[in-house]
Amino acid sequence: MMEVMRILKKVYPNPKRTIIVGHWGSEEQGLNGSASFVEDHPEIVKNIQAVFNQDNGTGRVKSINGSGFLHSYNYISRWLSAVPDTVFSIETQFPGNPASGGTDHASFVRAGAPAFNLNATSWSYWNYTWHTNRDTYDKIVWEDIQNNVILTAVLAYMASEDEETVSREQIILPVDKKTGNTKGWPNPIKPTRKGGLD
């Protein structure tokens, strides 16, 4: 994300919309960093055009889904059309389902902000390296990271320059088979601010 910002600042110094990079802490302890940002900055969250999240360590981004936003196919497809052919083909799924946890974009989705996870290819990094003491810089696949930087920079640029403010209309979620009730959109997370899991 820092490389995305370096490139955008160099070639695109005056974006139409403000572009922010968030490096959240305490994700593994319950999305505490991103949930705290959402709770502390409602004025930013209500004006978000889009959030693009990468939580893949290394590995090439392969897919994106609409996170349960009904019209996400309109704008994400438009933005992806500007991605160069040299970038790995991105699979899409629309409208997808709202993220309720797992990675930091869920904090924004829960608050109703269009936030999308850039999902990476699955390879042995996940099986043997991820979240271990072997997760060191020598495991980075530079071609994959370069691919991800280009993809993210183009998406951020396109979202920033889009004349339209994206729709936040949410899908109607299916009926919960256990309760017989329609599932609701996930509620915002209350962050833990004093450390630990309590």
C-alpha positions as CSV (number, residue, x, y, z in Angstrom):
1,M,0.0,0.0,0.0
2,M,2.9,2.3,0.6
3,E,4.1,1.7,-2.9
4,V,0.6,2.4,-4.3
5,M,0.7,5.7,-2.5
6,R,4.2,6.5,-3.8
7,I,3.1,5.9,-7.4
8,L,-0.1,7.8,-7.0
9,K,1.6,10.8,-5.4
10,K,4.1,10.8,-8.2
11,V,1.8,10.5,-11.2
12,Y,-1.5,11.7,-9.7
13,P,-0.7,14.4,-7.2
14,N,-4.2,16.1,-7.1
15,P,-6.9,13.4,-6.9
16,K,-10.5,14.3,-7.1
17,R,-11.1,12.6,-3.8
18,T,-8.8,12.1,-0.8
19,I,-7.0,8.8,-0.9
20,I,-6.0,7.4,2.5
21,V,-4.0,4.3,3.4
22,G,-4.8,2.5,6.6
23,H,-2.3,0.2,8.3
24,W,-4.5,-1.2,11.1
25,G,-3.2,-2.9,14.1
26,S,-4.8,-5.6,16.2
27,E,-6.6,-7.2,13.3
28,E,-6.1,-10.7,14.6
29,Q,-7.5,-9.7,18.0
30,G,-10.9,-8.8,16.6
31,L,-10.4,-6.1,13.9
32,N,-9.7,-3.6,16.8
33,G,-7.7,-1.1,14.7
34,S,-10.1,-0.8,11.8
35,A,-13.1,-0.9,14.1
36,S,-11.7,1.9,16.2
37,F,-11.1,4.0,13.1
38,V,-14.7,3.4,11.9
39,E,-16.1,4.3,15.4
40,D,-13.8,7.4,15.8
41,H,-14.3,8.8,12.3
42,P,-18.0,8.5,11.2
43,E,-17.5,11.7,9.1
44,I,-15.0,9.9,7.0
45,V,-16.9,6.6,6.9
46,K,-20.1,8.2,5.6
47,N,-18.2,9.8,2.7
48,I,-16.1,6.7,1.6
49,Q,-16.2,6.0,-2.1
50,A,-14.5,2.6,-1.7
51,V,-12.2,0.7,0.5
52,F,-9.8,-1.8,-1.0
53,N,-8.3,-4.2,1.5
54,Q,-5.3,-6.6,1.0
55,D,-4.6,-9.1,3.8
56,N,-2.7,-11.6,1.8
57,G,1.0,-11.2,2.8
58,T,2.2,-12.3,-0.6
59,G,0.5,-13.9,-3.5
60,R,-1.2,-12.4,-6.5
61,V,-4.7,-10.9,-6.1
62,K,-7.1,-13.1,-8.0
63,S,-10.6,-12.1,-7.1
64,I,-12.9,-9.4,-5.7
65,N,-16.6,-9.7,-4.8
66,G,-19.2,-7.0,-4.2
67,S,-19.4,-7.4,-0.4
68,G,-23.2,-7.5,-0.6
69,F,-23.6,-4.1,-2.2
70,L,-26.3,-4.5,-4.7
71,H,-24.9,-2.3,-7.5
72,S,-21.2,-3.0,-6.9
73,Y,-21.0,-4.7,-10.3
74,N,-21.7,-1.3,-12.0
75,Y,-18.7,0.5,-10.5
76,I,-16.2,-2.3,-9.8
77,S,-16.5,-3.6,-13.3
78,R,-16.0,-0.1,-14.7
79,W,-12.9,0.4,-12.5
80,L,-11.5,-3.0,-13.4
81,S,-11.9,-2.2,-17.1
82,A,-9.0,0.3,-16.7
83,V,-6.6,-2.3,-15.3
84,P,-3.8,-3.1,-17.9
85,D,-3.8,-6.4,-19.7
86,T,-0.4,-7.2,-18.1
87,V,-2.1,-7.5,-14.7
88,F,-3.4,-11.0,-13.7
89,S,-7.0,-11.5,-14.6
90,I,-9.4,-10.8,-11.7
91,E,-12.4,-13.0,-11.1
92,T,-15.5,-11.2,-9.8
93,Q,-18.6,-12.2,-7.9
94,F,-21.5,-9.9,-7.6
95,P,-23.2,-8.9,-5.4
96,G,-21.4,-11.2,-3.0
97,N,-22.2,-11.2,0.7
98,P,-21.3,-8.7,3.4
99,A,-18.1,-9.5,5.3
100,S,-18.7,-10.0,9.0
101,G,-15.1,-10.6,10.1
102,G,-11.8,-12.1,9.1
103,T,-10.1,-9.0,7.7
104,D,-10.3,-5.2,8.1
105,H,-12.6,-4.3,5.3
106,A,-15.4,-6.0,7.4
107,S,-15.3,-3.1,9.9
108,F,-16.3,-0.8,7.0
109,V,-18.8,-3.1,5.5
110,R,-20.5,-3.5,8.9
111,A,-20.8,0.3,8.9
112,G,-22.4,0.3,5.5
113,A,-19.4,1.6,3.6
114,P,-18.5,0.0,0.3
115,A,-15.4,-2.1,1.2
116,F,-13.9,-4.9,-0.8
117,N,-11.2,-7.5,-0.1
118,L,-8.7,-8.2,-2.8
119,N,-8.3,-12.0,-2.4
120,A,-5.0,-13.6,-3.3
121,T,-4.1,-16.9,-4.9
122,S,-3.9,-19.8,-2.6
123,W,-0.5,-21.5,-2.4
124,S,1.8,-23.1,0.2
125,Y,2.5,-19.7,1.8
126,W,-0.8,-20.2,3.7
127,N,0.0,-23.7,4.8
128,Y,3.6,-23.3,6.0
129,T,4.5,-19.7,6.4
130,W,1.5,-17.4,7.2
131,H,1.4,-16.4,10.9
132,T,4.6,-18.3,11.7
133,N,8.2,-17.2,12.5
134,R,9.0,-18.2,8.9
135,D,6.9,-15.3,7.5
136,T,9.9,-13.3,6.4
137,Y,10.8,-11.0,3.5
138,D,12.5,-13.8,1.5
139,K,9.0,-15.4,0.9
140,I,7.8,-12.4,-1.1
141,V,7.1,-13.1,-4.7
142,W,8.0,-9.7,-6.2
143,E,6.1,-10.2,-9.5
144,D,2.9,-10.8,-7.5
145,I,3.4,-7.8,-5.3
146,Q,4.1,-5.6,-8.4
147,N,0.9,-7.0,-9.9
148,N,-1.0,-6.1,-6.7
149,V,0.4,-2.6,-6.6
150,I,-0.7,-1.8,-10.2
151,L,-4.1,-3.3,-9.6
152,T,-4.7,-1.3,-6.3
153,A,-3.3,1.9,-7.8
154,V,-5.6,1.7,-10.8
155,L,-8.6,0.9,-8.6
156,A,-7.9,3.8,-6.2
157,Y,-7.4,6.1,-9.1
158,M,-10.6,5.0,-10.8
159,A,-12.6,5.2,-7.6
160,S,-11.2,8.7,-6.9
161,E,-12.0,10.0,-10.3
162,D,-15.4,8.5,-10.8
163,E,-18.0,11.2,-11.4
164,E,-20.6,9.1,-9.6
165,T,-20.7,8.5,-5.9
166,V,-21.2,4.7,-5.5
167,S,-24.4,3.2,-4.4
168,R,-24.5,1.8,-0.9
169,E,-27.7,-0.2,-1.5
170,Q,-27.4,-3.5,0.2
171,I,-28.7,-6.9,-0.9
172,I,-31.6,-8.6,0.9
173,L,-29.9,-11.4,2.7
174,P,-31.4,-14.9,2.6
175,V,-33.5,-16.6,5.3
176,D,-31.5,-18.2,8.1
177,K,-32.4,-21.9,7.8
178,K,-32.0,-22.4,11.6
179,T,-34.3,-19.5,12.7
180,G,-36.5,-19.0,9.7
181,N,-35.8,-15.2,9.9
182,T,-34.2,-13.1,7.2
183,K,-30.5,-12.5,8.1
184,G,-29.7,-8.9,8.8
185,W,-26.7,-6.9,7.7
186,P,-23.9,-7.4,10.2
187,N,-23.7,-4.7,12.9
188,P,-20.6,-2.6,13.6
189,I,-18.0,-4.1,15.8
190,K,-17.3,-2.5,19.2
191,P,-13.5,-2.4,19.4
192,T,-11.4,-3.5,22.4
193,R,-9.1,-0.6,23.2
194,K,-7.2,-1.8,26.2
195,G,-5.4,-4.7,24.7
196,G,-6.1,-8.4,24.8
197,L,-9.3,-10.1,23.9
198,D,-11.6,-9.0,26.7
